[in-house]
């Protein structure tokens, strides 16, 4: 158990979750990155690349689905170890290389951006710390404007990254701009709908393991939700594409396993999980356009992680063995 004498357990994470409707409203009041989009289009890319880890890596997964479905551009999520451990350089002159990070402090992401920039690629860092090493290494910097995030478990910086990357995709395809106007109100409404939480907390905190299922735009949300539960609660939590789950992983489902369904998960698959003894948790759904739902639907799952951690006597603001900036090389 982790305890703190200076603050109520989870108070920072609770506050930062609650800030998100206002934060997103402020982010949407800023202009879209039209000049950056014009520079990208000027290079006539036939693909995009991105480097990220952890929570930012899940935002990268979301923008992969977004870019490939909306822009028709393959987006490769590059493994930083290719550069830092295997001496690779998987970029060419005129490539577009994005990087996403909350702290901008991780040496492996910085090394990737420096490597890409050295060969002439356009490097763009989406960071919440504009003066960080990653920001200094990149040619262009897009600040996330999420403000200080105190809790180790990232919440509002993840949302800000989804908005920033989504707005870039919009700017790259001006003829098909997404209508973002309803998003802040939807975030507020989905946070207020907490009637599902008590039973979900009871199920999750009694589980030996969690499987979080999603597909398409819901897959990044599933990955991020599993991470949040694992880092705040210490419960083994794995995320799968619901399309892949039948290809083997369903074998571990049984009593004491909880399956969390994100978005449109096949009812027959959930029935099969129930038949194996699993409990099913279905968080609130968003009514927004599919590409915006991940920004709303992660919020109740952040709430779930917070409340489960507190129910287990843990402090989600300061999970054991974790720190706000993770430095990997």
Legacy VTK file of the C-alpha trace (Angstrom):
# vtk DataFile Version 3.0
C-alpha trace
ASCII
DATASET POLYDATA
POINTS 329 float
0.000 0.000 0.000
1.179 3.535 -0.758
0.193 6.347 1.566
0.676 10.089 1.697
0.580 12.420 4.686
0.354 15.653 2.697
-2.827 15.095 0.698
-5.892 12.907 0.383
-5.106 9.835 -1.702
-6.069 10.390 -5.332
-6.922 14.067 -4.889
-4.631 15.194 -7.719
-5.850 12.536 -10.141
-9.483 13.342 -9.268
-8.887 17.051 -9.863
-7.087 16.461 -13.158
-9.834 14.178 -14.459
-12.405 16.859 -13.610
-10.374 19.547 -15.418
-10.692 17.866 -18.804
-13.948 19.387 -20.120
-12.619 22.899 -19.466
-9.179 22.006 -20.765
-10.556 20.659 -24.039
-12.764 23.718 -24.452
-9.667 25.921 -24.096
-7.673 23.771 -26.531
-10.410 23.993 -29.159
-10.408 27.784 -28.870
-6.859 27.747 -30.209
-6.358 27.814 -33.965
-5.743 24.601 -35.875
-2.120 23.975 -36.984
-2.809 24.981 -40.592
0.741 26.207 -41.335
2.243 22.969 -40.056
-0.266 20.981 -42.107
0.655 22.962 -45.211
4.337 22.204 -44.609
3.566 18.501 -44.269
1.434 18.439 -47.418
4.228 20.243 -49.263
6.462 17.229 -48.752
3.860 14.970 -50.382
4.356 12.135 -47.883
3.303 8.599 -48.795
3.391 7.592 -45.104
3.854 9.049 -41.635
5.884 7.884 -38.623
5.534 8.451 -34.889
7.579 7.609 -31.795
6.048 7.471 -28.325
5.873 5.305 -25.227
3.352 4.500 -22.506
0.262 6.695 -22.422
1.585 8.785 -25.301
2.063 5.537 -27.218
-1.651 4.886 -26.897
-2.352 8.331 -28.337
-0.019 7.357 -31.179
-2.101 4.236 -31.754
-5.239 6.378 -31.982
-3.684 8.704 -34.553
-2.585 5.650 -36.557
-6.221 4.617 -36.958
-7.162 8.244 -37.631
-4.509 8.918 -40.287
-5.019 5.626 -42.092
-8.815 5.905 -42.182
-9.142 9.636 -42.767
-6.036 10.478 -44.813
-5.291 7.137 -46.460
-1.704 7.453 -45.207
-0.029 4.487 -43.502
1.338 5.557 -40.119
4.161 3.516 -38.622
4.639 3.463 -34.859
8.426 3.204 -34.783
10.099 1.162 -32.038
12.635 3.481 -30.327
14.875 0.487 -29.619
15.543 0.229 -33.360
17.523 3.462 -32.983
18.926 3.216 -29.467
19.646 -0.525 -29.195
19.928 -1.771 -32.779
21.670 1.231 -34.403
18.922 1.597 -37.013
17.714 4.760 -38.717
14.280 3.966 -40.222
13.752 7.349 -41.887
14.566 9.123 -45.083
14.910 12.698 -46.196
11.451 14.322 -46.453
9.834 11.821 -44.081
7.410 13.211 -41.504
8.303 12.015 -38.008
6.008 12.868 -35.112
6.901 12.381 -31.463
4.492 12.433 -28.535
5.506 12.751 -24.891
4.139 14.344 -21.750
7.468 15.180 -20.134
9.674 15.287 -23.229
12.428 13.833 -21.033
12.849 10.280 -22.312
16.298 9.841 -23.893
15.161 7.198 -26.410
12.480 9.434 -27.937
14.938 12.331 -28.067
17.495 10.108 -29.784
14.924 9.060 -32.386
13.951 12.626 -33.184
17.587 13.724 -33.410
18.362 10.792 -35.712
15.421 11.577 -37.986
16.195 15.266 -38.128
19.818 14.548 -39.017
18.775 12.864 -42.277
16.408 15.674 -43.264
13.069 14.402 -41.954
10.581 16.953 -40.684
10.374 16.278 -36.946
7.412 17.487 -34.880
7.223 17.077 -31.095
3.875 17.075 -29.284
4.914 17.726 -25.688
3.524 19.179 -22.496
6.961 20.590 -21.655
8.030 22.942 -24.479
11.486 23.470 -22.941
12.269 19.747 -22.711
15.052 17.799 -24.396
12.603 16.310 -26.908
11.279 19.736 -27.832
14.838 21.009 -28.311
15.655 18.075 -30.596
12.639 18.567 -32.880
12.360 21.017 -35.740
8.761 21.929 -34.843
7.084 21.863 -31.434
3.350 21.615 -30.768
2.754 22.294 -27.044
-0.084 20.281 -25.497
-1.144 23.125 -23.162
-2.421 20.632 -20.571
-0.904 22.540 -17.648
0.955 20.925 -14.770
-0.055 17.326 -14.173
0.718 16.221 -10.618
-0.643 12.681 -10.494
1.745 10.050 -11.821
-1.159 8.410 -13.679
-1.594 10.647 -16.720
-5.132 11.766 -17.518
-5.500 15.276 -18.912
-2.196 15.164 -20.808
-3.482 12.073 -22.658
-6.668 13.894 -23.628
-4.653 16.916 -24.740
-2.467 14.676 -26.920
-5.528 13.131 -28.583
-6.896 16.605 -29.309
-3.585 17.915 -30.654
-3.009 14.942 -32.961
-6.646 14.917 -34.059
-6.553 18.598 -34.926
-3.446 18.023 -37.037
-5.220 15.289 -38.995
-8.149 17.685 -39.475
-5.824 20.379 -40.785
-4.277 17.883 -43.203
-7.732 17.215 -44.647
-9.497 20.615 -44.600
-12.350 19.452 -46.851
-13.499 16.982 -44.189
-13.008 18.816 -40.914
-14.443 17.150 -37.815
-17.100 19.042 -35.859
-15.531 19.333 -32.406
-18.089 21.747 -30.944
-20.026 19.166 -28.894
-16.911 17.584 -27.353
-16.507 19.650 -24.136
-20.157 19.225 -23.162
-19.950 15.497 -23.904
-16.919 15.190 -21.625
-18.846 16.889 -18.843
-21.887 14.667 -19.341
-19.923 11.423 -19.412
-18.126 12.361 -16.182
-21.450 13.041 -14.467
-22.794 9.588 -15.362
-21.287 7.662 -12.466
-24.207 5.330 -11.726
-22.269 2.411 -13.249
-19.183 2.917 -11.069
-20.040 1.211 -7.738
-20.782 -2.196 -9.276
-17.814 -1.860 -11.646
-15.474 -1.048 -8.755
-16.735 -4.075 -6.822
-16.096 -6.363 -9.796
-12.682 -4.990 -10.726
-11.285 -4.919 -7.184
-12.369 -8.543 -6.679
-10.719 -9.729 -9.893
-7.466 -11.614 -10.293
-7.021 -10.268 -13.817
-8.629 -7.825 -16.249
-9.084 -8.059 -20.019
-9.965 -4.779 -21.748
-11.388 -5.222 -25.233
-11.770 -2.648 -27.994
-11.480 -2.382 -31.735
-10.769 0.343 -34.278
-11.000 3.731 -32.592
-11.723 1.906 -29.328
-8.461 -0.045 -29.275
-6.265 2.809 -28.027
-8.822 3.459 -25.292
-8.644 -0.198 -24.264
-4.844 -0.035 -24.120
-4.861 3.137 -22.062
-7.542 1.832 -19.692
-5.584 -1.359 -19.032
-2.482 0.678 -18.254
-4.379 2.981 -15.885
-5.837 0.064 -13.917
-2.521 -1.756 -13.767
-0.440 1.220 -12.646
-2.924 2.550 -10.078
-4.333 -0.737 -8.737
-1.606 -3.293 -9.366
-4.107 -5.696 -10.940
-2.783 -7.542 -14.017
-4.662 -5.901 -16.902
-4.248 -6.713 -20.572
-5.791 -4.973 -23.583
-6.697 -6.746 -26.791
-8.357 -5.991 -30.062
-11.681 -7.788 -29.816
-10.919 -9.175 -33.275
-7.762 -10.831 -31.927
-9.168 -12.006 -28.620
-10.655 -15.216 -30.021
-7.249 -16.106 -31.518
-5.950 -17.444 -28.219
-6.244 -14.913 -25.361
-9.841 -15.878 -24.547
-8.364 -19.078 -23.092
-7.334 -17.229 -19.905
-10.890 -15.974 -19.284
-12.721 -17.601 -16.401
-14.035 -16.915 -12.895
-12.146 -14.050 -11.177
-11.503 -12.429 -14.570
-13.288 -9.188 -15.477
-13.775 -8.211 -19.122
-14.173 -4.485 -19.804
-15.871 -3.739 -23.120
-14.845 -0.471 -24.796
-17.088 0.697 -27.615
-18.591 -1.781 -30.061
-17.481 -5.188 -28.813
-19.172 -8.190 -30.443
-22.069 -9.353 -28.251
-21.318 -12.985 -29.102
-17.758 -12.559 -27.830
-18.989 -11.078 -24.548
-21.483 -13.942 -24.232
-18.626 -16.407 -24.706
-16.691 -14.665 -21.925
-19.722 -14.837 -19.623
-20.107 -18.516 -20.406
-16.535 -19.014 -19.171
-17.422 -17.348 -15.859
-16.135 -13.814 -16.488
-17.811 -10.668 -15.186
-18.487 -7.988 -17.823
-18.095 -4.235 -17.237
-19.528 -1.845 -19.842
-18.555 1.815 -19.223
-20.708 4.670 -20.562
-20.680 5.172 -24.324
-20.239 8.471 -26.160
-22.688 9.782 -28.755
-19.993 11.654 -30.686
-18.558 10.879 -34.116
-16.439 7.693 -33.995
-13.113 9.532 -34.256
-13.979 11.695 -31.222
-15.332 8.942 -28.984
-11.904 7.930 -27.618
-11.485 11.416 -26.131
-14.740 11.011 -24.210
-14.743 7.292 -23.482
-11.389 7.231 -21.694
-12.728 9.535 -18.958
-15.010 7.015 -17.200
-12.188 4.476 -17.348
-9.874 6.970 -15.674
-12.550 7.347 -12.998
-12.733 3.573 -12.656
-8.975 3.285 -12.118
-9.071 6.073 -9.539
-11.965 4.639 -7.526
-10.616 1.081 -7.646
-7.227 2.224 -6.383
-8.820 4.071 -3.470
-11.033 1.069 -2.676
-7.884 -1.059 -2.517
-6.193 1.387 -0.131
-3.719 2.662 -2.710
-2.831 6.223 -3.700
-3.219 6.578 -7.484
-1.369 9.894 -7.365
1.812 8.090 -6.290
1.796 4.459 -7.445
4.580 2.299 -6.102
7.671 1.900 -8.299
6.544 4.621 -10.734
7.557 8.229 -11.370
6.090 10.992 -13.513
8.875 10.949 -16.087
10.096 7.533 -17.223
13.621 7.644 -18.649
14.385 4.770 -21.020
17.160 4.274 -23.559
LINES 1 330
329 0 1 2 3 4 5 6 7 8 9 10 11 12 13 14 15 16 17 18 19 20 21 22 23 24 25 26 27 28 29 30 31 32 33 34 35 36 37 38 39 40 41 42 43 44 45 46 47 48 49 50 51 52 53 54 55 56 57 58 59 60 61 62 63 64 65 66 67 68 69 70 71 72 73 74 75 76 77 78 79 80 81 82 83 84 85 86 87 88 89 90 91 92 93 94 95 96 97 98 99 100 101 102 103 104 105 106 107 108 109 110 111 112 113 114 115 116 117 118 119 120 121 122 123 124 125 126 127 128 129 130 131 132 133 134 135 136 137 138 139 140 141 142 143 144 145 146 147 148 149 150 151 152 153 154 155 156 157 158 159 160 161 162 163 164 165 166 167 168 169 170 171 172 173 174 175 176 177 178 179 180 181 182 183 184 185 186 187 188 189 190 191 192 193 194 195 196 197 198 199 200 201 202 203 204 205 206 207 208 209 210 211 212 213 214 215 216 217 218 219 220 221 222 223 224 225 226 227 228 229 230 231 232 233 234 235 236 237 238 239 240 241 242 243 244 245 246 247 248 249 250 251 252 253 254 255 256 257 258 259 260 261 262 263 264 265 266 267 268 269 270 271 272 273 274 275 276 277 278 279 280 281 282 283 284 285 286 287 288 289 290 291 292 293 294 295 296 297 298 299 300 301 302 303 304 305 306 307 308 309 310 311 312 313 314 315 316 317 318 319 320 321 322 323 324 325 326 327 328
